[in-house]
Amino acid sequence: MNIQVTPAIEVLNVDCMELKFQGHSLRYAGTAEDLKLVAEDLCLALRLSKTAWIKVPLEFRDLVRVYVGRHLQGLLIPEEVQTVNQNGIDYLMNNSANKRTALQFMKWFYEEALPSIRKKA
């Protein structure tokens, strides 16, 4: 029997917000307690291939429809993007081949990014 898992699409009626890490833009949605980072952005920031997120276990990622800034005739267009939750972020950091970048990212993420997101809430 061939069972196919289709990820649920979560619709967030908010704009994607953005963080900066060493010149990389990291789009995110949610709160510090329910954070969802755009998977491709995270991979690029960690110096991984743009598709490294595919190895993240399904329970650590979501397909999310967010407003990521595409405009069509003055309207903000929603786009479906693959995101990773907190466990997925940790998974990619721990499995990054570039340990130096992963450690720098981890320090920045927990000491600067998350506190900044909490202040915005």
C-alpha positions as CSV (number, residue, x, y, z in Angstrom):
1,M,0.0,0.0,0.0
2,N,1.4,3.4,-1.0
3,I,0.4,6.1,1.5
4,Q,1.0,9.7,0.5
5,V,1.3,12.4,3.1
6,T,0.0,15.8,2.0
7,P,1.1,18.6,4.3
8,A,-1.7,20.8,5.5
9,I,-1.6,24.4,4.3
10,E,-1.9,26.8,7.2
11,V,-3.2,30.2,6.2
12,L,-1.7,33.1,8.1
13,N,-3.4,36.4,7.2
14,V,-0.3,38.4,8.0
15,D,2.6,39.8,6.2
16,C,5.9,37.9,6.5
17,M,8.2,39.7,8.8
18,E,12.0,39.8,8.3
19,L,15.1,39.3,10.3
20,K,18.7,39.9,9.1
21,F,21.6,37.5,9.8
22,Q,25.0,38.3,8.2
23,G,23.4,39.9,5.2
24,H,20.8,37.2,4.7
25,S,17.1,38.0,4.9
26,L,15.1,35.5,7.0
27,R,11.3,35.8,6.5
28,Y,9.2,34.5,9.3
29,A,5.6,34.4,10.5
30,G,4.1,33.7,13.9
31,T,5.3,34.5,17.3
32,A,8.4,33.5,19.3
33,E,6.3,30.6,20.8
34,D,5.0,29.5,17.4
35,L,7.7,30.7,15.0
36,K,7.8,29.6,11.4
37,L,10.9,30.5,9.3
38,V,10.9,30.3,5.5
39,A,12.9,27.1,5.0
40,E,14.8,28.3,1.9
41,D,15.9,31.5,3.7
42,L,17.2,29.5,6.7
43,C,19.1,27.1,4.4
44,L,20.9,30.0,2.7
45,A,21.7,31.7,6.0
46,L,23.3,28.5,7.2
47,R,25.2,28.1,3.9
48,L,23.3,25.0,3.0
49,S,21.7,24.2,-0.4
50,K,18.3,25.9,-0.9
51,T,16.7,22.4,-0.7
52,A,18.4,21.1,2.4
53,W,15.1,21.6,4.3
54,I,13.7,18.5,2.5
55,K,15.7,16.3,5.0
56,V,13.9,18.0,7.9
57,P,11.3,15.5,9.3
58,L,7.7,16.3,8.2
59,E,6.5,17.0,11.8
60,F,9.1,19.9,11.9
61,R,7.9,21.7,8.8
62,D,4.7,23.2,7.3
63,L,3.4,24.5,4.1
64,V,2.2,28.0,5.0
65,R,0.3,30.6,2.9
66,V,1.6,34.0,3.9
67,Y,1.9,37.4,2.4
68,V,5.5,37.6,1.4
69,G,5.5,40.9,-0.4
70,R,4.6,40.1,-4.0
71,H,2.4,42.9,-5.4
72,L,0.1,42.6,-8.3
73,Q,-1.7,45.9,-9.3
74,G,-1.4,47.2,-5.8
75,L,-2.6,44.0,-4.1
76,L,-0.4,41.9,-1.8
77,I,-0.5,38.4,-3.2
78,P,-0.4,35.4,-0.8
79,E,2.3,32.8,-1.6
80,E,2.7,29.2,-0.3
81,V,6.1,28.7,1.2
82,Q,7.7,25.8,3.0
83,T,8.5,26.8,6.6
84,V,10.2,25.1,9.5
85,N,9.2,25.4,13.1
86,Q,11.5,25.6,16.1
87,N,12.4,21.9,16.0
88,G,13.1,22.2,12.3
89,I,15.4,25.2,12.9
90,D,17.3,23.2,15.5
91,Y,17.5,20.2,13.2
92,L,19.1,22.3,10.4
93,M,21.5,24.0,12.8
94,N,22.6,20.7,14.3
95,N,23.0,19.0,10.9
96,S,24.8,21.9,9.2
97,A,28.2,20.9,7.7
98,N,29.4,24.5,8.4
99,K,29.6,24.3,12.2
100,R,31.1,27.8,12.6
101,T,28.2,29.4,10.7
102,A,25.7,27.2,12.6
103,L,27.2,28.2,16.0
104,Q,27.1,31.9,15.0
105,F,23.5,31.5,13.8
106,M,22.5,29.7,17.0
107,K,24.0,32.5,19.2
108,W,22.4,35.2,17.1
109,F,19.0,33.4,17.0
110,Y,18.7,32.8,20.7
111,E,20.3,36.0,22.0
112,E,19.0,38.5,19.5
113,A,16.4,37.3,17.1
114,L,14.0,35.5,19.5
115,P,14.1,38.4,22.1
116,S,13.4,40.9,19.3
117,I,10.4,38.8,18.1
118,R,9.1,38.7,21.7
119,K,9.3,42.5,22.0
120,K,7.2,42.9,18.9
121,A,4.4,40.7,20.2
